[in-house]
Amino acid sequence: MSSAEPTEQTGPALRPHADRDRAPAPAPMPGLAESARLLADSTTTSTALVADALARIEAAQPTLNAFRHLRAEAALAEAAEADRRLAAGERLPLLGVPVAVKDDTDVAGLPTHFGCDGERPPATADSEAVRRLRAAGAVIVGKTNSCELGQWPFTEGPAFGATRNPWNTAHTPGGSSGGSAAAVAAGLVPAALGSDGAGSVRIPAAWTHLVGIKPQRGRVSVHPHHDAFQGLTVNGPLARTVADAALLLDAAAGAHPEDFHRPPAVRASDAARRDPGRLRIALAWRPPLTLTGAGPDPEVRRAVAALAETLARLGHHVEEARPRYGLIGLAFVPRATAGIAEFAARHPEPALLDPRTRSALRTGTRLGGRVVRAARAREVRQHRRIGALFDASGYDVLLTPTTAAPPPRIGTFDQLGAWRTDVTMAAACPYAWPWNVLGWPGVNVPAGFTRSGLPVGAQLLGPSRSEERLIALAAQLEDDLRWYGHRPPPP
């Protein structure tokens, strides 16, 4: 990331006909940790922060279309209550701070459409992750758009239209947490919760210049689901800085009593302030077998190679390596399609589902039961084979591109059938999904921009329960590259 890049990233290349008489852009919204500090210091109020977030969301909605539902009246009432608590001396990690959550997440009083068309009843209770965010004092301002049942790396659909990338609105912010990514990148909220079943936090983070953490399976509860998408899906934060992502992770983390997966607690915010030490880092260019022949776009490769050089300059040992992925896709497909089938079967009007969703439902139904149980049983062997990169070869971290391509244009996947959508998707995004099969953590970090100003990312991947190491390394990179200084043009 060179010092010459900000002009290309935020200047006329993205808005060639900017109106010189336009009113000055509003000051950037403070980040999550800064918002919490300003509130604790009585420098601002929750009412002011929440009202500002709601105004930004409303103003950007015609352009970015990041939100499916807003809680304007309820959020302002909760902000006023937070101000009373702050004035009385109460302090919590996120007391009074506005955040957003994805449309697959239950928020009491709002429907959980998960990107689908049709009517759904309001949720009667918060999901466990939302309950924990509220317990930390956060004010939920609304729910962000997701593609239908979180299947694709774009956030578009007949139920809500197209969510657009703040860096260039002709392009997707990615998916399926594209609404959360667009909202954070555009400065509508300080941070947002997403979910990741095949890269759905990391991919939109890469394509919007954000930090996105896919935590260890079970780190953030998916309750009221106990094992979402056959164990593939986890909840995780999107933010502009490592410290903000770590703070949101700490606030949301923790198990529900009925959860299947209960890893021991981590201290993400502490890790973001810690030196990672000197690490052995494996750089892998070759993705798992997807039958597409996909490799990284030259501009993605250039950006990730530059990031690898930065890691080496910071004192880490970086060398190319090839993880033994094997035929991990044979375990992923049954689990993913069975998960889609389970969610799609709950829809009250199946005829409203995308034809590609109905195709996945049929495939998942065929591959359910014995096939999906066999696929899950292979996970232990996959842990051993791929984990040999860390255990036998002695690497601490695996570095790969997050995606093989920059963000596609809006509409790229329109009119494609199920098979062509899957092939096109696998070619663009072949790197992220194996870590969902394994259940292990990964962190997307911004890797720079293409020559046309589109963001791309790299992922730091680790073995089981290695979030703290990955977060510490990401924070060290951030301190050197200062990617948070680059912002998209105002929406």
HUQUI-V483304 format. One record per residue. N is the residue number from 1. RES is the residue in three letters. OMEGA is omega in whole degrees, -180 to 180 (NA if undefined). D_LAST is the distance of its C-alpha to the last C-alpha in Angstrom with 2 decimals. Layout:
N;RES;OMEGA;D_LAST, N;RES;OMEGA;D_LAST
This chain:
1;MET;-174;23.85, 2;SER;-180;24.97, 3;SER;180;24.21, 4;ALA;-172;23.17, 5;GLU;-176;20.30, 6;PRO;179;17.47, 7;THR;179;17.49, 8;GLU;-173;17.22, 9;GLN;-170;14.53, 10;THR;-174;11.98, 11;GLY;-171;13.46, 12;PRO;-179;14.02, 13;ALA;-179;14.80, 14;LEU;180;11.28, 15;ARG;-170;10.35, 16;PRO;-177;14.00, 17;HIS;-178;13.85, 18;ALA;-179;11.65, 19;ASP;-177;13.08, 20;ARG;-178;15.33, 21;ASP;-179;15.82, 22;ARG;177;12.32, 23;ALA;180;12.75, 24;PRO;179;12.34, 25;ALA;177;9.40, 26;PRO;177;10.87, 27;ALA;-180;13.05, 28;PRO;175;12.11, 29;MET;177;13.47, 30;PRO;178;16.92, 31;GLY;-174;17.93, 32;LEU;-179;20.44, 33;ALA;179;23.58, 34;GLU;177;22.45, 35;SER;180;21.54, 36;ALA;180;24.99, 37;ARG;-180;26.66, 38;LEU;178;25.20, 39;LEU;-179;26.40, 40;ALA;180;29.76, 41;ASP;-178;30.24, 42;SER;177;29.46, 43;THR;176;26.89, 44;THR;178;24.47, 45;THR;175;24.86, 46;SER;179;23.62, 47;THR;180;23.06, 48;ALA;-179;20.71, 49;LEU;-178;18.74, 50;VAL;178;18.65, 51;ALA;178;17.79, 52;ASP;179;14.86, 53;ALA;-180;13.62, 54;LEU;179;14.30, 55;ALA;178;12.53, 56;ARG;180;9.22, 57;ILE;-179;9.95, 58;GLU;-179;10.98, 59;ALA;-176;8.13, 60;ALA;-173;5.68, 61;GLN;179;8.89, 62;PRO;-178;9.22, 63;THR;-174;6.46, 64;LEU;179;7.09, 65;ASN;-176;10.45, 66;ALA;-170;11.23, 67;PHE;172;14.02, 68;ARG;-179;17.41, 69;HIS;171;18.92, 70;LEU;176;18.25, 71;ARG;-169;21.18, 72;ALA;-176;20.18, 73;GLU;-179;23.77, 74;ALA;-179;25.33, 75;ALA;179;22.85, 76;LEU;176;23.40, 77;ALA;179;27.12, 78;GLU;177;27.07, 79;ALA;178;25.25, 80;ALA;177;28.00, 81;GLU;177;30.60, 82;ALA;178;29.11, 83;ASP;177;29.40, 84;ARG;180;33.02, 85;ARG;178;33.71, 86;LEU;180;32.22, 87;ALA;179;34.29, 88;ALA;176;37.32, 89;GLY;-180;36.89, 90;GLU;178;35.63, 91;ARG;175;33.60, 92;LEU;-174;31.93, 93;PRO;-176;29.57, 94;LEU;-173;26.46, 95;LEU;177;27.85, 96;GLY;-175;25.15, 97;VAL;178;22.16, 98;PRO;174;19.36, 99;VAL;177;18.85, 100;ALA;176;17.95, 101;VAL;-175;20.27, 102;LYS;-175;20.31, 103;ASP;171;21.67, 104;ASP;-171;24.96, 105;THR;-179;25.78, 106;ASP;170;27.95, 107;VAL;-176;26.87, 108;ALA;178;29.69, 109;GLY;178;29.08, 110;LEU;175;26.29, 111;PRO;175;27.06, 112;THR;-176;26.48, 113;HIS;-176;25.48, 114;PHE;176;24.68, 115;GLY;-174;22.63, 116;CYS;173;25.57, 117;ASP;178;26.10, 118;GLY;-178;28.68, 119;GLU;174;29.58, 120;ARG;178;30.29, 121;PRO;176;31.96, 122;PRO;174;30.27, 123;ALA;-179;31.13, 124;THR;-179;34.05, 125;ALA;174;33.37, 126;ASP;167;30.78, 127;SER;-179;30.86, 128;GLU;-179;32.51, 129;ALA;178;29.36, 130;VAL;178;27.73, 131;ARG;-179;31.09, 132;ARG;176;31.09, 133;LEU;178;27.59, 134;ARG;180;28.76, 135;ALA;176;32.00, 136;ALA;175;30.14, 137;GLY;-176;28.57, 138;ALA;174;25.00, 139;VAL;-179;23.30, 140;ILE;-176;21.79, 141;VAL;-180;18.84, 142;GLY;-178;18.47, 143;LYS;-173;18.86, 144;THR;-177;16.38, 145;ASN;174;16.82, 146;SER;171;19.46, 147;CYS;-172;21.19, 148;GLU;180;24.64, 149;LEU;172;26.88, 150;GLY;-169;24.82, 151;GLN;-164;26.58, 152;TRP;180;24.16, 153;PRO;173;21.69, 154;PHE;-177;19.01, 155;THR;-177;17.40, 156;GLU;177;18.26, 157;GLY;-177;20.98, 158;PRO;-178;22.47, 159;ALA;-174;22.20, 160;PHE;-179;18.43, 161;GLY;-178;17.06, 162;ALA;170;14.77, 163;THR;-170;12.31, 164;ARG;-176;10.00, 165;ASN;-179;9.53, 166;PRO;-179;6.43, 167;TRP;177;8.89, 168;ASN;-170;9.54, 169;THR;172;8.69, 170;ALA;-175;12.37, 171;HIS;178;13.51, 172;THR;169;14.24, 173;PRO;-175;13.43, 174;GLY;-179;17.15, 175;GLY;6;19.30, 176;SER;178;20.77, 177;SER;-175;18.76, 178;GLY;178;15.52, 179;GLY;177;13.96, 180;SER;-180;15.08, 181;ALA;180;13.86, 182;ALA;-178;10.26, 183;ALA;-179;10.41, 184;VAL;-178;12.12, 185;ALA;-180;10.39, 186;ALA;179;6.98, 187;GLY;177;9.49, 188;LEU;175;9.78, 189;VAL;-179;13.46, 190;PRO;-179;15.79, 191;ALA;-178;17.24, 192;ALA;176;18.04, 193;LEU;172;21.10, 194;GLY;173;21.33, 195;SER;-171;24.45, 196;ASP;177;25.98, 197;GLY;177;28.76, 198;ALA;-176;28.47, 199;GLY;-169;25.64, 200;SER;165;23.02, 201;VAL;-173;21.81, 202;ARG;-178;22.54, 203;ILE;178;21.12, 204;PRO;174;17.50, 205;ALA;179;17.86, 206;ALA;-173;19.07, 207;TRP;176;16.34, 208;THR;174;13.47, 209;HIS;-179;15.51, 210;LEU;166;16.83, 211;VAL;178;20.32, 212;GLY;-177;21.59, 213;ILE;166;25.14, 214;LYS;-176;27.36, 215;PRO;172;30.30, 216;GLN;176;33.92, 217;ARG;180;34.80, 218;GLY;-178;35.54, 219;ARG;175;33.80, 220;VAL;-175;31.33, 221;SER;172;33.05, 222;VAL;178;31.99, 223;HIS;25;34.32, 224;PRO;172;34.97, 225;HIS;-176;35.20, 226;HIS;-173;37.80, 227;ASP;-167;37.17, 228;ALA;180;33.93, 229;PHE;177;34.10, 230;GLN;176;37.53, 231;GLY;-178;36.43, 232;LEU;-167;33.56, 233;THR;174;30.64, 234;VAL;173;29.73, 235;ASN;179;26.99, 236;GLY;-173;25.06, 237;PRO;168;22.26, 238;LEU;-177;18.91, 239;ALA;-179;17.86, 240;ARG;-179;16.81, 241;THR;178;20.46, 242;VAL;-179;23.84, 243;ALA;180;25.03, 244;ASP;178;22.28, 245;ALA;179;22.90, 246;ALA;179;26.60, 247;LEU;179;26.42, 248;LEU;177;24.73, 249;LEU;179;27.32, 250;ASP;-178;30.14, 251;ALA;-176;29.08, 252;ALA;-171;28.79, 253;ALA;176;31.78, 254;GLY;-174;35.13, 255;ALA;166;37.21, 256;HIS;-179;38.19, 257;PRO;-179;41.99, 258;GLU;-177;41.91, 259;ASP;178;39.78, 260;PHE;-171;41.54, 261;HIS;-172;39.94, 262;ARG;179;40.31, 263;PRO;177;39.80, 264;PRO;-174;40.85, 265;ALA;171;38.27, 266;VAL;177;36.34, 267;ARG;-173;34.91, 268;ALA;-178;31.52, 269;SER;175;30.57, 270;ASP;180;33.95, 271;ALA;-180;33.46, 272;ALA;178;30.22, 273;ARG;-172;32.46, 274;ARG;172;35.29, 275;ASP;-178;36.42, 276;PRO;-173;36.60, 277;GLY;179;39.79, 278;ARG;-173;40.66, 279;LEU;170;39.71, 280;ARG;-173;40.80, 281;ILE;176;37.78, 282;ALA;177;38.19, 283;LEU;-177;35.77, 284;ALA;177;35.80, 285;TRP;-175;34.47, 286;ARG;179;36.28, 287;PRO;173;34.65, 288;PRO;-180;36.82, 289;LEU;176;38.55, 290;THR;-179;36.29, 291;LEU;177;38.39, 292;THR;-175;35.47, 293;GLY;-174;36.50, 294;ALA;170;32.98, 295;GLY;-176;32.46, 296;PRO;170;29.54, 297;ASP;-179;27.71, 298;PRO;-180;28.90, 299;GLU;174;25.57, 300;VAL;-180;25.37, 301;ARG;179;29.00, 302;ARG;-177;28.45, 303;ALA;-178;25.75, 304;VAL;176;27.85, 305;ALA;177;31.00, 306;ALA;177;29.49, 307;LEU;177;28.66, 308;ALA;178;32.28, 309;GLU;176;33.54, 310;THR;178;31.70, 311;LEU;178;33.39, 312;ALA;178;36.70, 313;ARG;179;36.23, 314;LEU;174;35.65, 315;GLY;-180;39.09, 316;HIS;175;38.60, 317;HIS;-177;40.75, 318;VAL;176;38.62, 319;GLU;180;40.30, 320;GLU;-180;39.66, 321;ALA;-179;40.99, 322;ARG;177;41.00, 323;PRO;179;40.69, 324;ARG;-178;43.13, 325;TYR;-175;40.78, 326;GLY;-180;43.54, 327;LEU;-175;42.82, 328;ILE;178;40.32, 329;GLY;178;38.55, 330;LEU;175;41.64, 331;ALA;-177;40.89, 332;PHE;-172;37.16, 333;VAL;179;37.37, 334;PRO;-178;39.81, 335;ARG;-179;37.97, 336;ALA;-177;34.53, 337;THR;175;35.85, 338;ALA;177;38.14, 339;GLY;177;35.24, 340;ILE;180;33.29, 341;ALA;-179;36.53, 342;GLU;180;36.98, 343;PHE;-178;33.58, 344;ALA;-179;33.79, 345;ALA;-180;37.28, 346;ARG;-176;35.97, 347;HIS;-176;33.82, 348;PRO;-180;35.65, 349;GLU;-175;34.87, 350;PRO;-180;35.11, 351;ALA;179;34.90, 352;LEU;-179;31.19, 353;LEU;176;30.48, 354;ASP;177;29.19, 355;PRO;178;32.31, 356;ARG;175;31.36, 357;THR;180;31.40, 358;ARG;175;34.78, 359;SER;178;36.01, 360;ALA;178;35.03, 361;LEU;179;36.75, 362;ARG;179;39.92, 363;THR;-179;39.84, 364;GLY;177;39.25, 365;THR;179;42.09, 366;ARG;-175;44.41, 367;LEU;179;43.48, 368;GLY;176;43.67, 369;GLY;-172;46.73, 370;ARG;-178;48.93, 371;VAL;-178;46.56, 372;VAL;175;43.68, 373;ARG;177;46.23, 374;ALA;178;47.53, 375;ALA;180;44.05, 376;ARG;179;43.49, 377;ALA;180;46.96, 378;ARG;-173;46.06, 379;GLU;-179;43.52, 380;VAL;179;46.25, 381;ARG;178;47.37, 382;GLN;175;43.82, 383;HIS;-179;43.44, 384;ARG;-175;46.62, 385;ARG;-178;45.88, 386;ILE;178;42.32, 387;GLY;176;43.09, 388;ALA;176;45.81, 389;LEU;180;43.15, 390;PHE;-173;43.00, 391;ASP;-176;46.52, 392;ALA;-177;48.71, 393;SER;172;46.76, 394;GLY;176;45.66, 395;TYR;177;41.97, 396;ASP;-173;39.78, 397;VAL;172;36.37, 398;LEU;178;35.26, 399;LEU;175;32.37, 400;THR;165;30.82, 401;PRO;173;27.65, 402;THR;176;25.42, 403;THR;176;24.85, 404;ALA;-173;26.77, 405;ALA;170;23.88, 406;PRO;-177;20.28, 407;PRO;179;17.74, 408;PRO;176;18.93, 409;ARG;172;17.25, 410;ILE;178;16.35, 411;GLY;-179;19.75, 412;THR;-175;21.90, 413;PHE;178;23.92, 414;ASP;175;24.27, 415;GLN;176;27.93, 416;LEU;173;29.22, 417;GLY;-176;32.07, 418;ALA;-176;32.54, 419;TRP;-179;34.37, 420;ARG;175;32.07, 421;THR;-179;29.01, 422;ASP;-179;30.87, 423;VAL;180;31.99, 424;THR;178;28.62, 425;MET;-179;27.08, 426;ALA;179;30.01, 427;ALA;-179;29.72, 428;ALA;-171;26.06, 429;CYS;-177;26.53, 430;PRO;-168;30.23, 431;TYR;-165;30.15, 432;ALA;-165;28.80, 433;TRP;-180;30.93, 434;PRO;-179;34.38, 435;TRP;172;33.48, 436;ASN;175;32.87, 437;VAL;-178;36.39, 438;LEU;-177;37.75, 439;GLY;-175;35.87, 440;TRP;-175;35.25, 441;PRO;175;32.28, 442;GLY;-179;29.65, 443;VAL;169;26.68, 444;ASN;171;23.83, 445;VAL;177;22.98, 446;PRO;-179;20.49, 447;ALA;-180;22.66, 448;GLY;-172;20.57, 449;PHE;171;18.83, 450;THR;-179;20.18, 451;ARG;177;20.89, 452;SER;173;17.95, 453;GLY;179;15.54, 454;LEU;-179;15.46, 455;PRO;170;16.36, 456;VAL;-175;19.82, 457;GLY;174;21.91, 458;ALA;179;25.50, 459;GLN;172;27.29, 460;LEU;-175;30.05, 461;LEU;-179;32.53, 462;GLY;176;35.60, 463;PRO;-176;38.62, 464;SER;171;39.09, 465;ARG;-178;37.82, 466;SER;-178;36.54, 467;GLU;-174;33.21, 468;GLU;178;34.35, 469;ARG;-179;35.25, 470;LEU;-180;31.99, 471;ILE;178;29.94, 472;ALA;179;32.15, 473;LEU;178;31.73, 474;ALA;179;27.94, 475;ALA;177;27.99, 476;GLN;176;30.32, 477;LEU;-179;28.06, 478;GLU;-180;25.08, 479;ASP;180;27.32, 480;ASP;-172;28.18, 481;LEU;177;24.95, 482;ARG;-178;22.54, 483;TRP;-178;19.62, 484;TYR;177;17.66, 485;GLY;-179;17.32, 486;HIS;-179;14.84, 487;ARG;177;11.14, 488;PRO;176;8.25, 489;PRO;179;6.33, 490;PRO;180;3.82, 491;PRO;NA;0.00
